[in-house]
Each structure stands twice: as C-alpha cells, then as structure tokens.
C-alpha cells in the first residue's frame, strides 16, 4: 500500500483530508493505537470511513503498518505525531467525526498527572474539531485514572454520555486488545466511556497555527565570523509561551557559515532546527533557518531567528539591521 504512513512535517496546516484520502467520508481518529489491533479492527468494521491513527512510538507504528498493509486497509493513514499536533494543526474545525482513545498512559505518579491526555484543555481542543453529535470513546484499566477521566468529562460543557450511565465496565461489541486482555487476566476492571459532542459552542481558542515565509534578518557589522563564533554561548529565551533553547554552534567547512542548533517548543509543536549565520558576498550577514529537516516557519521559529539576531546585534555598537521579515519584533536601522 502506498502512502499509509504520513510525514507530519510535509503536511499542510490544516490538511484537506478528503483530498488526501481521495474521497469524501467521515474522519475517524484513534489516538495512541499501540500495536494496532483496535485500529485494524476499526478499519475492517468501517470501510466507509477515512481513518487516521496517531502514535508517538515508532515500533508501534511499524507493527500497525504491517497489520494494515496485510489487511489491504487503503482507507487508513498512520501519523507519527502527538495528538494535540494532529488536532490543533492538521485538522480544521468540525472535521473529526469520531475519536477513540484506548488505554491512554495513566501517568500514575502524582507529580506526572499534568501529563495525562484527558484534561479540560484537551477536551476543549477536541470540541473545536468535532461537529455536534461527534462520537468520543475512551477506555482505561487504571482505577485512579478512570476516576479522573470521569470527573473531567463531567466538568466539560462540550460532551455528554450517550449511555444511561457515565461509563460501563463491559463492552461486548468491541475487540479485546492485547493489553486489555492482560488487564482482564490480572483482575483489573476496564471502564468504557461512550460520549458525544454536545451542541454547545466551543470558543475558538485553538486556531490552526500560521506558517510564515522563511524568516531572515540581514545585518551589517564590523565583526567577522571568527569574532562572532568566539563570543557565542548557549542561550535560553521564553517569550509569549514560546520556549527557545539555542544550543551548540558549529562552523561550516567553507568557514563562511555558522550553524546554531536550536530547540523551539510552542503550542502545538516542538522543532529541533538549525539557525544559520552566513556571510554574504556584499560583506553583510544573513540570519535565517537552515532548510535541513523541513523546518516549519512558525511564530516560534521567527522568534528564534529574532533572538539570535538580537544577540548578534548587541555584540557591537556599530552593528545595524538592514533588512528583515520578522514583523514588529525587529526594526531595520
């Protein structure tokens, strides 16, 4: 099967899913599909739907890919990404018909509870991507997490139980997966939540992130690359929810370029990129993104280029910014 595994870096924000699948159909998403047993069964039962499985474990993705290829499930795509990235960046509002979350990581230690997926902000994000009546199904075998899931679902104004009770402890219609069977064999109860998107409007707090032209700053300075390299030290910045870590600096073999390894974290993505300081033929310097790794020119990467340029600008009083495309963050002198 061609194209079952998607590369998130090459997908547009948002994705036109009907165009990608080649047909108009309800969009179903399984978050954290593990070995792919439930996903493969979902594909078998729902041939009329377009299905996406999102997972961060590469071994799990490879196992699921083999299962789906053997089954000939041409209406399924696998995405190696975080669920928030899929929903926030790749899915336009009200485009996801059904979401399945099977046995999410319970993060049992109290200090790690903030990492749990099922929390009010996540349900708010989910609500912005689902139409009224959209289906949400969650399963867990962790006693503490099941109570937290219940409390969170009962607090959200955007979802309601489709059953007479908030959850059930048996679901004979669903496939019993490998890890579900392990839990049952060990005597743990499984809880199944079958909820639906209510008609209540969800504030648009999660706009699809904007992608900008490749950011760049052009500078004129009496400094040379040797002096810039000698002055450099790793730096960290936190600006408007964007966390920037400028790490090691490297010198190119031709001696006319410096590369700074950078890590930029912003909602809903994190990117490890190279920031380039290159000497131009006219003697000026350009600070921009290196294109290796398909960097996404987000607001955060614009900030990162601006931070590096600001550092360089402060090294010498005669340094001047002559051109840039970073908006109001810098001023050409």
C-alpha positions in Angstrom: 0.0 0.0 0.0 1.4 3.4 -1.0 1.2 6.3 1.4 -0.2 4.7 4.5 2.5 6.3 6.7 2.3 10.1 6.6 5.1 12.5 7.3 3.7 15.3 9.5 6.5 17.8 8.5 5.3 17.7 4.9 1.6 18.1 5.5 -0.1 21.4 5.1 -1.8 23.2 8.1 -4.7 22.2 8.0 -4.9 19.1 5.9 -7.6 18.7 3.3 -8.4 15.1 4.4 -10.9 14.3 1.7 -8.3 15.3 -0.9 -5.6 13.2 0.8 -7.8 10.1 1.0 -9.3 10.8 -2.4 -12.9 10.7 -1.2 -15.5 12.4 1.0 -16.1 10.3 4.1 -16.4 10.7 7.9 -13.0 11.2 9.5 -12.2 8.8 12.4 -9.2 9.2 14.7 -7.6 6.7 17.1 -5.2 8.4 19.5 -2.3 6.1 20.7 -3.1 3.0 18.7 -0.3 0.9 20.3 0.1 -2.4 18.4 -2.7 -1.5 16.0 -5.2 -4.3 17.0 -8.1 -2.0 17.6 -7.2 0.2 14.6 -7.1 -2.8 12.3 -10.4 -4.0 13.6 -11.9 -0.5 13.2 -10.7 -0.4 9.6 -12.4 -3.8 9.0 -15.7 -2.7 10.5 -15.7 0.8 9.0 -14.7 0.6 5.3 -16.9 3.7 4.6 -14.8 6.0 6.8 -11.4 7.7 6.4 -9.3 6.7 9.4 -6.2 8.2 11.0 -4.2 6.5 13.7 -1.8 8.8 15.6 1.0 7.4 17.7 4.4 8.6 19.0 6.0 5.1 19.4 7.9 4.2 16.2 8.0 0.4 17.0 4.2 0.5 17.4 3.8 2.4 14.2 5.8 -0.2 12.3 3.7 -3.1 13.8 0.5 -1.3 12.9 1.7 -0.6 9.4 2.4 -4.3 8.8 -1.1 -5.2 10.0 -2.8 -2.7 7.9 -0.8 -3.5 4.8 -1.6 -7.2 5.2 -5.3 -6.3 5.5 -5.2 -4.0 2.5 -6.7 -1.2 4.5 -6.4 1.6 1.9 -8.7 3.9 3.9 -6.3 4.2 6.9 -3.3 6.5 7.4 -0.8 6.4 10.2 0.7 9.6 11.7 3.8 9.7 13.9 2.9 12.7 15.9 1.4 14.0 19.2 -2.4 14.0 19.3 -2.5 17.7 20.0 -0.4 18.4 16.9 -2.8 16.4 14.8 -6.0 18.0 16.1 -4.7 21.6 16.5 -2.5 22.0 13.4 -3.7 19.4 10.9 -7.5 19.3 11.5 -9.7 22.2 10.6 -12.6 22.9 13.0 -15.5 20.4 12.9 -13.8 17.9 10.6 -13.3 15.0 13.0 -16.4 12.8 13.3 -15.2 10.2 15.8 -12.3 9.9 18.3 -11.1 6.7 20.0 -8.7 6.8 22.9 -7.8 3.4 24.2 -5.9 2.9 27.5 -4.0 6.2 27.5 -0.9 6.4 29.6 -2.2 6.9 33.2 1.0 8.7 34.4 0.3 7.2 37.9 2.7 9.4 39.9 1.0 12.5 41.3 3.9 14.7 40.0 3.1 13.5 36.5 -0.7 13.9 36.5 -0.3 17.1 34.4 0.9 14.9 31.5 -2.3 12.9 31.3 -4.1 13.4 28.0 -7.7 13.6 29.2 -7.8 17.1 30.8 -10.2 20.0 30.3 -8.0 21.9 27.8 -7.7 18.8 25.6 -11.4 18.3 25.6 -11.9 21.9 24.7 -9.5 21.4 21.7 -11.3 18.2 20.8 -14.6 20.0 20.9 -13.4 22.7 18.4 -12.5 20.0 15.9 -15.7 17.9 16.2 -19.2 18.7 15.0 -22.3 18.4 17.3 -23.0 14.7 17.6 -19.4 13.6 17.0 -18.5 10.5 19.0 -15.9 10.2 21.7 -14.9 6.8 23.1 -12.3 6.3 25.9 -11.2 3.1 27.6 -8.9 2.6 30.6 -8.0 -0.1 33.0 -6.4 2.2 35.6 -8.6 2.8 38.7 -7.2 6.2 39.6 -7.2 7.5 36.0 -10.8 6.2 35.4 -12.0 8.5 38.2 -10.0 11.4 36.9 -11.4 10.8 33.4 -15.0 10.7 34.8 -14.5 13.9 36.8 -13.1 15.7 33.7 -15.8 14.5 31.4 -18.5 15.6 33.9 -16.9 19.1 34.1 -16.7 19.8 30.4 -19.7 21.6 28.8 -18.9 20.1 25.4 -19.6 16.4 25.8 -22.4 14.2 27.2 -22.7 10.4 27.8 -24.5 8.5 25.2 -25.5 5.9 27.7 -27.7 6.0 30.8 -24.6 5.9 32.9 -21.3 7.8 32.6 -19.4 4.6 31.8 -19.8 0.8 31.6 -17.4 -1.9 32.6 -18.2 -4.2 29.7 -18.4 -3.6 26.0 -19.1 -6.8 24.2 -19.2 -5.1 20.8 -15.6 -4.0 20.8 -12.4 -6.0 20.1 -10.5 -7.0 23.1 -6.9 -5.9 22.5 -3.7 -7.5 23.8 -3.2 -5.1 26.7 -6.9 -5.1 27.5 -6.8 -8.9 27.8 -3.7 -8.6 30.1 -5.7 -6.2 32.4 -8.7 -8.6 32.5 -6.5 -11.6 33.2 -4.9 -9.7 36.1 -8.4 -9.0 37.6 -8.5 -5.3 36.8 -11.8 -3.7 35.7 -11.9 -1.8 32.4 -14.0 1.3 32.1 -15.5 2.4 28.8 -16.8 5.9 28.2 -19.1 6.4 25.3 -19.8 10.1 25.0 -20.8 12.6 22.2 -20.2 16.2 21.3 -22.9 18.5 22.5 -24.2 21.4 20.6 -22.7 23.9 22.9 -20.3 26.2 21.0 -16.6 25.9 22.0 -14.6 29.2 21.9 -12.1 29.2 19.1 -9.0 29.1 21.5 -7.1 26.8 19.2 -6.7 28.4 15.8 -4.7 26.5 13.2 -1.2 27.9 13.6 0.1 30.3 10.9 3.0 29.4 8.7 5.2 32.3 7.5 7.7 32.9 4.8 11.2 31.7 5.6 12.4 34.1 8.3 15.6 36.1 7.8 17.5 39.1 9.2 20.2 40.9 7.2 22.9 42.7 9.3 25.9 44.9 8.7 28.6 44.6 11.3 32.4 45.2 11.7 32.7 41.8 13.3 33.8 38.8 11.4 32.7 35.2 11.8 35.7 34.3 14.0 34.7 37.0 16.5 31.1 36.0 16.4 32.0 32.4 17.0 34.3 33.3 19.9 31.6 35.4 21.6 28.8 32.8 21.3 27.5 31.0 24.4 24.3 28.8 24.6 21.2 30.9 25.5 17.6 30.3 26.5 14.5 32.5 25.9 10.9 32.4 26.9 8.6 34.7 25.0 4.8 34.6 24.9 4.6 30.8 25.5 7.5 30.0 23.2 10.5 28.3 24.7 13.7 28.7 22.8 17.0 26.9 23.5 19.9 28.0 21.4 22.5 25.2 21.9 25.8 24.4 20.3 27.3 26.5 17.5 29.2 24.8 14.6 31.4 26.2 11.9 31.0 25.1 8.2 33.9 23.6 6.3 34.0 26.6 3.9 34.4 28.9 7.0 31.7 31.3 5.8 28.8 29.9 7.8 27.9 29.3 11.4 25.1 26.9 12.4 23.4 27.1 15.8 21.5 24.0 16.9 18.1 25.2 18.3 15.1 23.6 20.0 11.9 25.6 19.8 8.8 24.5 21.7 5.4 26.2 21.2 1.8 25.0 21.0 1.2 22.6 19.4 4.6 21.6 18.1 8.3 21.3 19.1 11.0 21.6 16.4 14.8 21.0 16.5 16.3 23.1 13.8 19.5 24.8 12.6 19.8 28.6 12.6 22.3 29.9 10.0 24.6 32.9 10.2 26.0 33.3 6.7 28.4 35.9 5.3 27.1 37.3 2.0 29.2 38.4 -0.9 28.5 42.0 -0.1 30.0 41.6 3.4 26.7 41.6 5.2 25.4 38.7 7.3 22.1 36.9 7.0 20.5 35.1 9.9 17.9 32.5 8.8 16.7 28.9 9.1 18.7 26.1 7.6 16.4 24.1 5.4 17.6 20.6 6.5 14.8 18.6 8.2 11.9 20.6 6.6 11.5 23.2 9.4 8.0 24.7 9.7 8.4 28.6 9.8 6.1 29.1 12.7 5.8 32.0 15.1 8.3 30.2 17.4 10.9 29.9 14.7 10.5 33.6 13.8 11.2 34.3 17.5 14.2 32.1 17.5 15.7 33.8 14.4 14.9 37.2 16.1 16.6 36.1 19.4 19.8 35.1 17.6 19.8 38.3 15.5 19.2 40.3 18.7 22.2 38.7 20.4 24.4 39.4 17.4 23.1 43.0 17.2 24.1 43.6 20.8 27.7 42.4 20.3 29.0 45.7 18.7 27.5 49.2 18.7 28.1 49.7 15.0 26.1 46.6 14.1 22.9 47.5 12.2 19.9 45.6 11.0 19.4 46.5 7.3 16.5 44.2 6.4 14.2 41.5 7.9 10.8 39.9 7.6 10.0 39.2 11.2 7.2 41.7 11.6 7.3 44.1 14.5 9.8 42.1 16.5 12.8 43.9 15.0 13.4 47.3 13.4 15.7 47.9 10.5 18.1 50.7 11.2 
